[in-house]
Amino acid sequence: MESGAIPDNAVTASSSYVPNVGPKNGRLRLERAGGAWCPKPQVESGVREYIQVDLGSVHVVTGVQTQGRFDHGRGQEYAEEYTLEYWRPGLPQWRQYSRWDGKQILSGNSDTATVVSHRIMPPVFASQIRVLPYSVHRRTVCLRIELLGCISPDGVVSYSIPKDESWKPGQDLSDVSYDGEEDGPLLVNGLGRLVDGTYGGDNFKMDVGLGKGNGWVGWKNDSFPKNFFELVFEFDTVRNFSLVNLFTNNCFTKQVQVFSKARVMFSISGSVYSGRSVTYSYMPDKVLENARNVTIHLHNHLARYVKLQLYFASKWVMISEVTFESEPIDANVTDEIGASLAEEEIIIKSGGIHDSMWDSYETTPTEENGYVEVIIGVLTAVMLLLLGVFVIILVLSRRQKLQGSPTTILRNPFGVTINMKVEDLLLNLSPMNTGIVHVSAQPTPASQDPPSDQSSMCFEHTQHYHTPLVNPYYASTTYASIRAESPMRREESIHSDVSHKEAVDDVSDNNSITGSLSGKAYQSYSTLQFRSIQNPPLVINGKPNNLSATPYAVTGPDSPVRKRYHTAPREKNRMAPPAVSWNIAPSMGQSYKCREGELVPIPRYCLRILQKLGSCHVGEVIMCEMDGEEVGKGHVFVKTMQEECIREIKLLSSLNDQNVVRTLGVCTAEQPPWAVMEFPSELGDLAHLLTSNENLKYGCLMFMSLQIASGMKYMESKNLVHKDLAARNCLVGRGYTIKIADIAMCNPIYEKHYSEIGGRPPAPIRWLAWESILLDRHTCASSVWSFAVTLWEVFNRCNDIPFSNLTNDQVVQNAEQMYYGGELPVVLPKPSICTCDVHDLMIKCWKRDQNVRPTFREIYLFLKRKHMGETLSSHPKKIDV
């Protein structure tokens, strides 16, 4: 009205006091002629006067605004109350509007200038609207109006639905806004909740101010002996239908589920539903209770009437909205054309699999077809029998081969032998059952600060880029282990050119490259691996060896004369994993391999609180300054732990890796206890660094990614997972060293990165694997998924959060598609500076099957080669990273 989109001839009235205050002047905020529309008689009870607006076509009216007659300060008339009436083609007469609470009289103005707005809830579908001033006592009224809404997008003229026996007066699950008629057990020729654009909440019993169950229409299976009910939609013209969306409730704990099956039928005239139908089967979901859209593709069927048959999966089916995607067509289509088509049915499964068309009528098989079926069955049985015999022969031959092979024997320098099991034996070569072999009598001393020669690593003026991932100030001992694998076990490689020797010598190679940079002698990790049990036995002699040069033998000059060699403890003797409240936790479905460390007590007077970082559902993070003769000096952060947390702190204190934040001790003077951890964050967290520093080059991003992979490789070796692996949880120290922490969920800056799922505590769903989102299952493979998202963040410079174009509910629905056996419909795009092979690595990490995702060891080797390629290609010139 105010904009003039509605012409003057579309605005009429029952009467006007004078032409100067005719209906064309009743436009909101316009001072034209007399300044408003004023009816001729005074309004009182029993007087019916109205201003009418013709919208031309059916619109969804969602609001009304009113104003009195101001007329540059000369007006004094306004309407204190008013009612609404509406009409559209198909309605036999004008309908009076009622709000969701049954109220029909709406409050108007109290002065001549103020605009009063009313939201029309539920909305109405109308092509003509009347506003009728109302007053109990006689008074002169004038009115200016505005209508809010839009054109009806779907072309739905009306729909008919069955009444449910459970619908009673005041029942919230009935279609209370339906404006059609009752025809026996049906509601016909009207529109209501199913097309009003209002979506119900997950909990249909929750009252959000519009009544319990508002937005939902429910049907109970007790009212329908055939276990299904029908919805029929009539459209303005014949249309080409692409799909239909049904917004349904799945509160299965209250006996409400998505329909088990839907059958969609089509008609031109509404009397004959011939031609092909579409049948859609929905896989029941008893994991998530959130409401969801169920989309059914209609494969370009032509119709004016669409019938939906919905089958019950539980006691109730609740529908909030039904929307169609269609296009009107001008062709003259009749039911005869549809009847000429064979009665066929398109079957669609919820996973998106489209089966071939099947004849919906059963036909009696001929004798010839019966013979064909028998022959096919016999051939299938023979093939299965042959396959079973082949498998049995293969298993027996392999078992005989293994039983006949000589026992693998490991001999030490003193004649002690150990029998090694064939299948996946892990031996720890250690004196006195400690699992540590000391290579040097004088281990490298630990230091609190990294070496200063790494401080200018990632800018254009960098001179060297060879930075050790195993820093000398953290490595004090060398670990050696022997892992024998059966020939049946395979190890997939990310890149075909990653050789086995690199898999064995990965850290020692890094040591030799970076030794010239630090100028310090330090020790490294070495892993002894055998690819087959057919290899000759390993002999360890007593001669001193250089570990980096010969990683296959580890002895020490000060080794004791006698050592006891032992196997790893059996599963039944392993300690049960602790219950943890933070995000670093034992992997589900894998053995607990951590040797819990001893707790170092830290007095309370040694900790001075600097700043409270924030809190979350599990505790609080506080930045402190630690100063004491017993514990040293420096910045730390403390995490408040929950009760029964001692084993969790012991688990954290056992972690000793250069890329994982160390737990320094525990302060038991506070209740609950404080876990005291190092705070190597001179440059802040990685997300903050990437968004605030545009000078970081590709090589530096690769270097930091490699460190994250190194830290996670260490945690994977302990069968530990990180449930919140992201750039925000990677702390950056001097020299761009990375340490993986677990404090971001207490930081209020990242509060929007976490979302509740099905009543569980807030979780970073945009970083989690599908099994972690839907099943709350966290494994090392799940952490691989999160690492790939973190890698995407790094190469995207944290300019945006993952899946920024999706809401939290849409992220969950995206994961549901993978749960049902498909792939992710929405995948994170390739960052502009990311190479294709690195992006391919991300894609492999996002596979549905956890077994085909790469391990962190494979990821580390791949990124290490990429990083080494960057380094060697720039040597000896200055490196532009």
C-alpha positions in Angstrom: 0.0 0.0 0.0 2.7 2.5 1.0 4.9 1.8 -2.0 2.0 2.1 -4.5 2.5 -1.5 -5.8 -1.3 -1.9 -5.2 -3.1 0.5 -7.6 -5.9 2.8 -6.4 -8.6 0.9 -8.3 -7.7 -2.2 -6.2 -8.6 -0.4 -3.0 -12.3 -0.1 -2.3 -14.5 0.5 0.7 -18.1 0.0 1.9 -18.5 3.8 2.1 -16.6 7.0 2.5 -17.6 10.1 4.4 -16.5 12.4 1.5 -14.4 11.7 -1.6 -11.5 13.5 0.1 -11.2 10.7 2.6 -11.9 7.8 0.1 -10.3 4.4 0.3 -7.4 5.3 -2.0 -6.1 7.7 0.7 -6.0 4.9 3.3 -2.3 4.1 2.7 0.1 3.9 5.6 2.4 6.8 6.3 1.0 8.8 3.3 -0.5 12.3 3.9 -2.7 12.6 0.8 -5.9 14.6 0.4 -7.8 14.1 3.7 -5.1 11.9 5.1 -6.9 8.6 5.6 -10.0 6.6 4.8 -13.0 7.5 6.9 -16.3 5.5 6.6 -19.5 7.5 6.2 -21.4 6.3 9.4 -19.9 6.2 12.8 -18.8 2.8 13.9 -20.5 1.0 16.8 -21.7 -2.5 17.6 -23.7 -3.8 14.7 -22.3 -1.4 12.1 -20.3 -3.1 9.4 -17.8 -0.8 7.5 -14.7 -2.0 5.8 -11.8 -1.0 3.5 -11.0 -3.8 0.9 -7.7 -4.5 -0.9 -7.6 -6.7 -4.0 -4.2 -8.4 -4.2 -4.8 -9.8 -7.7 -3.6 -13.3 -6.9 -3.3 -15.6 -3.9 -0.8 -14.2 -1.4 0.4 -15.3 2.0 -0.5 -12.5 4.4 1.7 -12.4 7.4 1.1 -9.0 9.0 -1.1 -5.9 9.2 -0.1 -2.4 10.1 -2.6 0.4 11.0 -2.4 4.2 11.6 -5.0 6.9 12.3 -5.7 10.2 10.4 -2.9 12.6 11.2 -3.5 15.1 8.3 -0.5 17.3 9.3 -1.8 17.6 12.9 -5.4 18.3 12.1 -6.8 14.8 12.3 -8.2 13.3 15.5 -9.7 10.0 14.3 -8.4 6.5 14.7 -9.6 2.9 15.1 -9.0 1.4 18.6 -9.9 -2.1 17.4 -10.5 -3.9 14.1 -11.2 -7.3 12.6 -10.0 -9.0 9.4 -11.8 -10.9 6.7 -10.3 -12.6 3.7 -11.3 -14.5 0.5 -9.6 -16.4 -2.3 -10.9 -18.5 -5.2 -12.3 -21.8 -3.9 -13.8 -20.3 -0.7 -17.6 -20.1 -0.9 -17.7 -16.9 1.2 -15.6 -14.5 3.1 -13.8 -15.9 6.2 -13.2 -14.1 9.4 -9.6 -14.3 10.7 -8.9 -15.9 14.1 -5.5 -15.9 15.8 -3.9 -19.0 17.1 -5.5 -18.4 20.5 -9.0 -17.9 19.0 -9.0 -14.1 19.3 -10.7 -12.3 16.4 -10.6 -8.6 17.5 -7.2 -7.0 17.1 -6.1 -4.0 19.0 -5.6 -0.8 16.9 -4.3 2.7 17.6 -4.4 5.0 20.5 -3.3 8.1 18.6 -3.3 9.4 15.0 0.4 9.1 14.2 1.8 5.9 15.8 2.0 2.7 13.5 0.7 -0.4 15.3 1.8 -3.8 13.8 0.2 -7.2 14.2 1.7 -10.4 13.1 -0.8 -12.7 11.5 -0.3 -16.0 13.3 -1.2 -18.3 11.6 -0.8 -16.6 8.2 -3.7 -16.5 5.8 -3.9 -17.3 2.1 -6.0 -14.6 0.4 -6.5 -12.7 -2.8 -8.7 -10.1 -1.1 -8.4 -8.6 2.4 -10.9 -6.5 4.4 -10.1 -4.5 7.4 -13.2 -3.7 9.5 -13.0 -1.0 12.3 -14.6 -2.2 15.5 -16.0 -0.3 18.5 -18.5 -1.2 21.2 -19.5 2.5 21.6 -20.3 4.9 18.8 -17.3 6.8 17.5 -15.9 8.3 14.3 -13.0 6.4 12.9 -10.4 6.9 10.2 -7.8 4.4 9.1 -4.6 3.9 7.1 -3.4 0.4 6.5 -0.5 -1.7 5.2 -0.4 -5.4 4.4 2.7 -7.6 4.8 3.3 -10.9 3.0 4.3 -12.4 -0.4 2.9 -14.3 -3.3 2.1 -17.9 -2.6 5.0 -19.8 -4.1 3.7 -23.4 -4.4 0.5 -22.8 -6.3 -1.5 -24.8 -3.7 -5.2 -24.0 -3.9 -6.4 -26.3 -1.1 -5.6 -29.6 0.6 -7.8 -32.3 2.2 -6.7 -34.3 5.2 -8.4 -36.9 7.5 -9.6 -36.0 10.9 -8.1 -37.9 13.7 -10.2 -39.4 16.5 -7.8 -38.0 19.0 -8.5 -34.4 17.9 -10.6 -32.7 20.5 -11.6 -29.1 21.1 -8.4 -27.3 22.2 -6.2 -30.2 21.0 -2.9 -28.7 19.9 -2.1 -31.4 17.3 -5.2 -30.7 15.2 -5.1 -28.4 12.2 -6.6 -25.5 14.1 -6.0 -22.9 11.4 -7.7 -24.9 8.6 -10.2 -22.7 6.9 -12.0 -25.3 4.8 -15.1 -27.4 5.5 -15.8 -30.7 7.2 -17.0 -33.5 4.9 -17.6 -36.5 7.2 -14.2 -37.8 8.3 -12.3 -35.3 6.1 -11.4 -31.7 6.1 -11.7 -30.4 2.5 -11.3 -27.2 0.3 -9.1 -25.3 2.7 -5.6 -24.4 3.8 -4.0 -24.5 7.2 -0.9 -25.5 9.2 0.6 -27.7 6.6 1.4 -24.8 4.2 1.6 -21.8 6.5 5.4 -21.6 6.5 5.6 -22.1 10.2 7.9 -25.0 11.3 7.4 -26.8 14.5 10.1 -27.4 17.1 11.9 -30.6 17.9 9.9 -31.1 21.1 6.2 -30.9 20.1 5.2 -30.6 23.8 7.1 -27.4 24.3 5.1 -24.2 24.5 7.0 -21.3 22.9 4.1 -18.8 23.5 1.8 -20.0 20.7 0.5 -23.0 22.5 1.9 -26.5 22.9 2.4 -28.4 19.7 2.0 -25.3 17.7 3.1 -25.9 14.1 2.4 -29.7 14.2 -0.5 -31.7 12.9 -0.5 -35.3 14.3 -2.2 -38.5 13.3 -2.4 -41.6 15.5 -2.2 -45.1 14.0 -5.2 -46.3 16.2 -7.5 -44.2 14.0 -6.4 -45.8 10.7 -6.9 -49.6 10.4 -4.9 -49.8 7.1 -1.8 -48.2 8.9 -1.7 -45.2 6.6 -3.5 -41.9 6.0 -3.9 -39.8 2.9 -3.2 -36.1 2.1 -4.5 -34.7 -1.2 -3.2 -31.3 -2.5 -5.0 -29.3 -5.3 -3.0 -26.8 -7.4 -4.0 -23.8 -9.4 -3.0 -25.5 -12.7 -1.3 -28.5 -14.2 2.3 -28.5 -13.0 5.6 -30.4 -13.6 6.6 -31.7 -10.1 10.3 -32.1 -9.2 10.1 -32.9 -5.5 8.1 -32.6 -2.3 9.5 -31.8 1.2 7.8 -33.0 4.3 9.0 -31.5 7.6 8.4 -34.3 10.1 8.9 -34.9 13.8 11.1 -37.8 15.1 10.7 -37.6 18.9 10.9 -41.4 19.1 11.0 -41.5 22.9 7.4 -40.2 22.8 6.3 -42.7 20.2 6.6 -40.2 17.3 8.7 -41.2 14.2 9.1 -40.3 10.6 6.7 -42.3 8.4 8.1 -45.6 7.3 6.9 -45.3 3.7 5.3 -42.7 1.5 3.5 -43.3 -1.7 2.9 -40.4 -4.1 0.2 -40.6 -6.7 -0.8 -38.0 -9.4 -4.0 -37.0 -11.2 -5.1 -34.3 -13.6 -8.8 -34.1 -12.7 -8.7 -35.4 -9.1 -11.0 -38.3 -9.7 -8.6 -40.8 -11.3 -5.0 -41.4 -10.0 -3.5 -43.3 -12.9 0.0 -43.6 -14.3 3.1 -44.1 -12.4 3.4 -43.6 -8.6 6.5 -42.9 -6.5 7.1 -45.0 -3.4 9.7 -43.8 -0.9 11.0 -45.9 2.0 12.6 -44.2 5.0 15.2 -45.8 7.2 14.1 -45.4 10.8 16.3 -43.2 12.9 16.4 -43.9 16.6 19.6 -41.9 17.3 18.6 -38.3 16.8 15.3 -36.8 17.9 15.5 -33.6 15.9 12.8 -32.8 13.4 13.9 -33.0 9.8 13.0 -32.4 6.2 12.3 -35.6 4.2 12.7 -34.9 0.5 11.1 -37.2 -2.1 12.0 -36.7 -5.8 8.9 -36.8 -8.0 10.7 -37.3 -11.4 8.9 -34.6 -13.4 5.4 -36.0 -13.1 2.5 -33.9 -14.5 -0.5 -33.4 -12.3 -2.9 -30.9 -10.8 -3.8 -33.1 -7.8 -1.1 -34.9 -5.7 -2.1 -37.6 -3.2 0.3 -38.7 -0.4 -0.1 -42.0 1.4 2.0 -41.9 4.6 2.5 -45.2 6.5 3.1 -45.3 10.3 6.4 -46.4 11.7 5.3 -45.8 15.3 2.2 -44.7 17.2 2.2 -41.1 15.8 3.2 -39.3 12.6 3.5 -35.5 12.9 3.8 -33.2 9.9 4.6 -29.5 10.1 5.1 -28.3 6.6 4.6 -29.8 3.1 6.2 -27.9 0.2 6.5 -28.7 -3.4 8.9 -27.7 -6.1 7.1 -27.5 -9.4 6.6 -25.4 -12.6 3.3 -24.6 -14.3 2.9 -25.9 -17.8 0.6 -24.6 -20.6 0.0 -27.9 -22.4 -3.5 -29.4 -22.5 -3.0 -32.6 -20.4 -5.9 -34.9 -19.7 -6.4 -38.0 -17.5 -6.7 -40.1 -20.6 -3.0 -39.5 -21.4 -2.1 -40.5 -17.8 -4.4 -43.6 -18.1 -2.5 -44.8 -21.2 0.6 -45.2 -19.1 1.2 -48.6 -17.5 0.5 -48.8 -13.8 4.1 -48.6 -12.7 5.8 -47.5 -9.5 9.1 -45.8 -8.9 10.7 -47.1 -5.7 13.1 -44.8 -3.9 15.1 -45.6 -0.7 16.0 -43.0 1.8 19.7 -43.5 1.0 19.1 -41.9 -2.4 19.1 -45.2 -4.4 16.8 -45.2 -7.3 15.6 -48.6 -8.3 14.3 -49.6 -11.7 10.6 -49.2 -12.3 8.5 -52.1 -11.3 5.1 -53.1 -12.4 2.7 -52.3 -9.5 0.4 -55.2 -10.5 1.3 -58.8 -9.8 1.2 -61.1 -12.8 1.0 -64.9 -12.8 4.4 -66.2 -14.0 4.3 -68.4 -17.0 5.7 -71.9 -17.0 8.7 -70.8 -19.1 9.6 -68.1 -16.6 9.4 -70.6 -13.8 12.1 -72.8 -15.4 14.3 -69.7 -15.9 14.0 -68.9 -12.2 14.9 -72.5 -11.2 17.9 -72.5 -13.5 19.1 -69.1 -12.1 18.6 -70.4 -8.5 20.6 -73.6 -9.2 23.5 -71.7 -10.8 23.6 -69.2 -7.9 23.7 -72.1 -5.4 26.6 -73.8 -7.3 28.6 -70.6 -7.5 28.2 -70.0 -3.7 29.2 -73.6 -3.0 32.3 -73.3 -5.1 33.2 -70.0 -3.5 32.8 -71.5 0.0 35.1 -74.5 -0.9 37.7 -72.0 -2.3 37.7 -70.0 0.9 38.0 -73.1 3.1 40.9 -74.4 1.0 42.6 -71.0 1.3 42.2 -70.8 5.0 43.5 -74.4 5.6 46.5 -73.9 3.4 47.5 -70.7 5.1 47.0 -72.3 8.5 49.2 -75.2 7.5 51.8 -72.8 6.2 51.9 -70.9 9.4 52.1 -74.0 11.6 54.9 -75.5 9.5 57.1 -72.3 9.6 60.1 -72.2 11.9 59.6 -70.2 15.1 61.0 -66.7 14.9 63.8 -66.3 17.5 65.3 -63.1 18.8 68.7 -63.6 20.4 70.3 -61.0 22.6 74.1 -60.7 23.1 74.0 -62.8 26.2 72.3 -65.9 24.8 68.8 -65.2 26.1 66.1 -66.0 23.5 62.5 -65.0 23.1 59.8 -66.8 21.2 57.8 -64.3 19.2 54.2 -64.8 18.3 53.3 -64.8 14.6 50.3 -62.4 14.9 51.1 -58.8 15.6 53.6 -59.2 18.5 54.9 -56.0 20.2 58.1 -56.4 22.2 59.4 -53.7 24.4 63.2 -54.1 24.9 63.7 -52.7 28.4 65.6 -53.4 31.6 63.5 -54.0 34.8 60.2 -53.8 33.0 60.3 -50.1 32.3 60.0 -50.1 28.6 63.1 -47.7 28.2 66.5 -48.5 26.8 69.0 -45.8 27.7 71.4 -45.1 24.9 73.5 -42.5 26.8 74.4 -42.3 30.4 74.0 -38.5 30.2 70.7 -37.6 28.6 70.1 -34.2 27.1 68.8 -31.8 29.8 65.3 -30.5 29.4 64.7 -26.8 28.9 61.5 -24.7 29.4 62.1 -22.5 26.3 62.7 -23.4 22.7 65.9 -22.5 21.1 66.0 -18.9 19.8 67.3 -19.8 16.3 63.7 -20.7 15.2 62.2 -17.3 15.9 62.2 -16.1 12.3 61.2 -19.3 10.6 58.2 -18.3 8.6 58.9 -14.9 7.0 60.5 -13.9 3.8 63.8 -13.0 5.5 64.2 -16.6 6.7 67.6 -18.1 6.0 67.0 -21.7 7.0 63.9 -23.8 7.2 65.3 -27.1 8.5 63.6 -27.2 11.9 63.6 -30.4 14.0 60.3 -31.8 14.9 61.9 -33.7 17.9 63.4 -30.8 19.7 66.5 -31.5 21.9 65.0 -29.7 24.9 62.3 -32.3 25.3 64.0 -35.6 24.3 65.9 -37.2 27.1 65.7 -40.9 26.3 65.4 -43.1 23.3 62.7 -45.7 22.9 63.0 -48.8 20.8 60.4 -51.3 19.9 60.1 -54.3 17.5 56.8 -54.8 15.7 56.4 -58.0 13.8 53.4 -58.2 11.4 51.9 -61.2 9.7 51.8 -61.3 6.0 48.0 -60.9 6.1 48.3 -57.3 7.5 48.8 -54.6 5.0 49.6 -51.0 5.4 48.1 -48.6 2.9 50.3 -45.7 1.8 49.0 -42.3 0.9 51.6 -41.8 -1.8 52.9 -44.6 -3.9 56.4 -43.5 -3.6 56.6 -43.6 0.2 59.1 -46.5 0.7 59.4 -48.8 3.6 62.8 -47.5 4.5 61.4 -44.0 4.9 58.7 -45.5 7.1 61.4 -46.9 9.4 63.9 -44.0 9.2 61.5 -41.1 9.3 62.7 -39.5 12.4 66.4 -40.3 12.0 66.3 -38.7 8.6 64.9 -35.6 10.1 67.6 -35.6 12.7 70.4 -35.7 10.1 68.9 -32.9 8.1 68.4 -30.6 11.1 71.4 -31.4 13.1 73.4 -28.5 11.5 70.8 -26.0 12.5 70.7 -26.5 16.3 74.3 -27.5 16.8 73.3 -29.8 19.6 73.5 -33.6 19.9 70.1 -35.0 20.7 68.5 -38.4 20.6 65.6 -39.5 18.5 62.8 -42.1 18.2 63.4 -45.2 16.2 60.9 -47.9 15.2 62.0 -51.4 14.2 59.6 -53.1 11.9 59.5 -56.4 10.0 57.3 -56.7 7.0 57.1 -60.5 7.2 57.7 -63.4 9.5 59.9 -64.9 6.9 62.7 -62.4 7.6 65.9 -63.8 9.3 66.0 -63.2 13.1 67.4 -59.9 14.4 70.7 -60.2 16.3 71.6 -57.4 18.7 75.2 -57.3 19.6 77.0 -55.4 22.3 78.9 -53.0 20.1 78.0 -49.3 20.4 76.0 -48.1 17.4 74.9 -44.7 16.1 71.1 -44.8 16.3 70.5 -42.4 13.5 72.9 -44.3 11.2 71.8 -47.8 12.1 68.3 -47.8 13.4 68.1 -51.6 13.5 70.2 -52.1 16.6 70.0 -50.2 19.9 72.6 -50.8 22.7 74.3 -48.6 25.1 77.9 -48.4 26.4 76.6 -48.4 30.0 74.1 -51.2 29.5 73.9 -53.6 32.5 75.4 -57.1 32.0 72.1 -58.8 32.4 68.8 -57.6 31.1 65.3 -59.1 31.3 63.4 -59.0 28.1 59.6 -59.3 28.3 56.6 -59.2 26.1 53.9 -56.5 26.4 51.2 -57.3 28.9 48.3 -59.4 27.8 44.9 -57.7 27.2 43.4 -59.3 30.3 46.1 -57.8 32.5 45.8 -54.3 31.0 44.4 -51.6 33.2 40.9 -50.3 32.4 40.9 -46.8 30.8 40.0 -43.9 33.1 36.8 -41.9 32.8 37.7 -38.5 31.4 35.7 -35.3 31.3 37.9 -33.2 28.9 38.7 -34.0 25.2 41.9 -36.0 25.3 40.6 -39.5 26.0 41.3 -43.2 25.2 40.1 -44.4 21.8 36.9 -46.4 21.8 37.3 -50.1 20.8 41.1 -50.1 21.3 43.3 -51.2 24.1 44.4 -48.7 26.7 48.2 -48.4 26.2 49.2 -45.4 28.4 51.5 -45.9 31.4 50.0 -43.4 33.7 52.6 -41.0 35.2 53.2 -40.0 38.7 51.7 -36.7 39.8 54.0 -33.8 40.8 52.4 -31.8 43.6 52.5 -28.1 43.0 51.8 -25.9 46.1 49.0 -23.3 45.8 51.3 -20.4 46.8 53.4 -21.1 43.7 50.5 -20.1 41.4 49.4 -16.5 41.0 46.2 -16.1 39.0 46.6 -13.7 36.0 43.4 -14.1 34.0 40.4 -16.4 33.8 40.2 -17.5 30.2 36.6 -18.9 30.5 34.5 -21.9 31.6 32.4 -24.6 30.1 30.4 -27.6 31.1 33.4 -29.6 32.4 35.4 -26.9 34.2 37.3 -23.7 34.0 40.6 -22.6 32.5 42.8 -20.1 34.3 46.0 -18.4 33.2 48.6 -18.3 36.1 52.2 -17.4 36.7 54.1 -20.2 38.4 57.0 -19.2 40.6 58.7 -21.4 43.2 62.0 -23.1 43.9 60.5 -26.5 43.6 58.7 -26.0 40.3 60.5 -23.3 38.4 59.1 -20.1 36.9 56.9 -19.3 33.9 53.4 -18.9 32.6 51.1 -21.9 32.9 47.4 -22.5 32.6 45.3 -24.6 35.0 42.2 -26.6 34.3 39.7 -27.3 37.0 38.9 -31.0 37.0 35.9 -32.8 38.2 35.7 -35.2 41.1 37.3 -38.6 40.6 39.8 -37.0 38.2 43.1 -38.3 39.5 43.5 -41.0 36.9 42.7 -38.5 34.1 45.4 -36.2 35.4 47.8 -39.2 35.5 46.9 -39.9 31.9 47.7 -36.4 30.8 50.9 -36.3 32.8 52.1 -39.4 30.9 52.1 -37.6 27.6 55.6 -36.5 26.6 55.8 -35.2 23.1 57.3 -32.0 21.7 54.0 -31.2 19.9 51.6 -31.9 22.8 51.1 -29.6 25.8 52.7 -31.2 28.9 51.0 -31.6 32.2 53.4 -30.2 34.8 51.6 -31.3 38.0 48.5 -31.1 40.1 47.5 -28.6 42.8 45.3 -30.4 45.3 44.9 -27.4 47.6 41.9 -26.3 45.4 38.8 -28.4 45.2 38.2 -29.6 42.6 41.9 -30.1 41.9 43.8 -28.1 39.4 45.8 -29.7 36.5 48.7 -27.4 35.9 50.0 -27.4 32.3 52.6 -25.5 30.3 51.4 -22.5 28.3 53.7 -22.2 25.2 51.6 -19.5 23.5 53.8 -16.6 22.8 52.0 -16.1 19.5 48.5 -17.1 20.6 46.5 -20.0 19.2 46.8 -21.0 15.6 43.4 -19.7 14.5 44.2 -16.2 15.9 47.7 -16.3 14.3 46.4 -17.2 10.8 43.6 -14.6 10.8 45.9 -11.8 12.1 49.0 -12.5 10.0 48.9 -12.3 6.2 52.7 -12.8 5.8 52.7 -16.5 6.5 53.7 -18.4 3.4 52.8 -21.8 2.1 55.9 -23.5 3.5 55.2 -22.2 6.9 51.7 -23.5 6.8 53.0 -26.9 5.8 55.5 -26.7 8.6 52.8 -26.1 11.2 50.6 -28.7 9.7 53.4 -31.3 9.9 53.8 -30.5 13.7 50.1 -31.1 14.3 50.4 -34.4 12.5 53.4 -35.3 14.5 51.6 -34.6 17.8 48.6 -36.6 16.7 50.9 -39.5 15.5 52.2 -39.7 19.1 48.7 -39.7 20.5 47.7 -42.4 18.0 50.5 -44.5 19.2 49.0 -44.3 22.7 45.5 -45.1 21.3 44.3 -41.6 22.4 41.9 -39.4 20.6 41.3 -35.6 20.6 37.6 -34.8 20.5 38.2 -31.1 19.8 41.1 -31.1 17.3 41.0 -27.7 15.6 43.3 -24.7 14.9 41.9 -23.0 18.0 43.4 -25.7 20.2 46.9 -25.5 18.7 49.1 -23.1 20.6 51.9 -21.4 18.8 55.2 -20.7 20.5 58.4 -19.0 19.4 59.8 -20.3 16.2 56.3 -21.3 15.1 56.4 -24.4 17.2 53.0 -26.0 17.6 51.7 -27.7 20.7 48.3 -29.4 20.8 46.1 -28.3 23.8 42.6 -28.6 25.0 41.4 -25.3 26.3 39.4 -23.7 23.4 36.0 -24.8 24.5 36.4 -22.5 27.5 37.3 -19.5 25.4 34.1 -17.3 24.9 35.5 -16.2 21.5 34.9 -19.7 20.1 31.5 -20.3 21.9 29.6 -20.4 18.5 31.9 -23.2 17.3 30.1 -25.7 19.7 26.6 -26.9 19.4 24.4 -29.4 21.5 23.4 -32.6 19.8 20.5 -34.6 21.0 20.8 -33.5 24.6 24.6 -34.2 24.7 27.1 -31.5 25.9 28.1 -28.9 23.3 30.5 -30.3 20.7 32.4 -28.9 17.7 30.1 -30.6 15.1 31.7 -28.8 12.2 35.0 -30.5 12.9 33.7 -34.0 14.0 33.4 -37.1 11.9 29.9 -38.4 11.1 30.2 -41.2 13.6 31.2 -38.8 16.4 28.2 -36.5 15.6 25.5 -39.2 15.3 26.8 -42.1 17.4 29.1 -40.2 19.9 31.9 -42.6 18.9 35.4 -41.2 19.0 38.4 -43.2 17.7 41.7 -42.5 16.2 40.1 -42.5 12.8 37.6 -39.9 14.0 40.6 -37.7 15.0 42.0 -38.2 11.4 38.7 -36.7 10.1 39.1 -33.7 12.5 42.7 -33.3 11.5 41.7 -33.0 7.8 39.2 -30.2 8.8 42.0 -28.5 10.8 44.3 -28.8 7.7 41.6 -27.2 5.7 41.5 -24.4 8.3 45.2 -23.9 8.1 45.3 -23.6 4.3 42.2 -21.4 4.4 44.0 -19.2 6.9 40.9 -19.5 9.2 39.1 -16.9 7.2 35.9 -18.9 7.7 34.6 -21.7 9.8 34.0 -25.0 8.1 30.6 -25.3 6.4 29.9 -21.6 7.0 27.0 -21.7 4.6 25.2 -24.4 6.6 23.3 -24.1 9.9 24.1 -26.5 12.7 21.0 -28.5 11.9 22.1 -28.7 8.3 25.6 -29.9 9.3 23.9 -32.7 11.3 21.7 -33.6 8.2 24.9 -33.6 6.1 26.4 -36.2 8.4 23.1 -38.2 8.3 23.5 -38.7 4.6 26.8 -40.5 5.2 25.3 -42.5 8.1 22.7 -43.8 5.6 25.5 -45.1 3.3 26.1 -42.2 1.0 28.8 -39.6 0.7 28.8 -36.1 2.1 26.4 -33.9 -0.1 28.4 -30.8 1.0 32.2 -31.1 1.1 34.6 -28.5 2.2 36.1 -26.8 -1.0 39.7 -26.8 -1.9 41.5 -23.8 -0.4 43.1 -21.6 -3.1 46.7 -22.0 -1.9 46.3 -25.8 -1.2 47.9 -28.2 -3.7 45.8 -30.9 -5.3 47.6 -33.8 -3.5 47.1 -32.2 -0.1 43.4 -31.7 -0.9 43.2 -35.4 -2.0 44.6 -36.3 1.4 41.8 -34.3 3.1 39.2 -36.2 0.9 40.7 -39.6 2.0 40.4 -38.5 5.6 36.7 -37.8 5.1 35.8 -41.3 3.9 32.7 -42.9 5.4 34.6 -46.2 6.2 37.0 -45.6 9.1 39.2 -48.5 7.9 40.1 -46.7 4.7 41.1 -43.4 6.2 44.8 -43.0 6.5 46.6 -43.2 9.9 48.4 -40.3 11.5 51.7 -42.1 10.8 50.9 -42.2 7.1 49.7 -38.6 7.2 52.9 -37.5 8.9 55.1 -39.3 6.3 53.2 -37.7 3.5 53.4 -34.1 4.9 57.0 -34.6 5.9 57.8 -35.4 2.2 55.9 -32.4 1.1 57.8 -30.2 3.7 61.1 -31.7 2.7 60.3 -31.0 -1.0 59.7 -27.4 -0.1 63.0 -27.2 1.8 65.2 -28.9 -0.7 63.8 -27.0 -3.6 64.8 -23.7 -1.9 68.3 -24.8 -0.6 70.8 -23.1 -0.5 69.0 -19.9 -1.4 66.8 -17.9 1.0 63.5 -19.7 1.4 60.3 -17.8 0.5 57.9 -19.4 2.9 
